[in-house]
């Protein structure tokens, strides 16, 4: 369990944490009743923060680490874009930023971040010492959600008996067991983006939550994006990709339904050979670059990210982390 000063956490967050502990081994009927009631009245940011806290604590990992960054998308935007958050996470590590990427295999297809890492022969099974060593030496570790946190599985049967989305559809991106201090989270809905920003603030973390106005759960290259910054308060800004990258990139340039082609596109972007994917990776890495104090603006962070791709450090880091 990450160290936590519980006296500094709101009581309703702790109450939600305790509720999850009480519920985890209850029969499906109790879980269904709870999830239904929660759905009908709506989940508060404090409840979501408390549930996420409990699920992180229940994971197999019991490490106390600080200064980590995660960059993760909710998925579900139906755009079939390349795994840009995965590419951006590798780029961050190449810049010396300690990155703990949390993810899973694709649910409706084979475009999940773990599908790409599997394609690269990444070793998902690691001891705590190996995780620490990877972060220390490589500045990177990929945390496969079901490998280290089986708590979600205990709700799977109950969720299958419910015909609506539950709080568990929200919790996934928040339950990285290494509990990074810095979070960049992309979502397909502006309302959900606002909710995630409130949860991140409840958790006492710093972060950015992004949402493309075209429905993308990333910073879009084809339309403006909403960017919520979280650092003790929430501020809303607009990112105009044309002003940052010098032009608009149509979504067809950065998406495909073919899994292998998607992975190859991501590789071509990380190596700088594909200018469209290169820009997509760089602009989505930019918020995390700012969080880690390496830039003061999206424009500055984007330019720095482009440099790390073009000088070969990003693709070299990918080879290193997958050894």
Helices and strands as residue ranges (DSSP letters): G 6-8, H 11-23, H 28-41, H 45-57, E 69-73, H 84-94, E 99-103, H 113-119, H 128-138, E 140-144, H 145-148, G 151-155, H 156-160, H 168-171, G 172-174, E 182-186, H 190-202, E 206-212, E 225-230, E 234-239, H 241-245, G 251-254, H 259-270, H 275-291, H 298-310, H 313-321
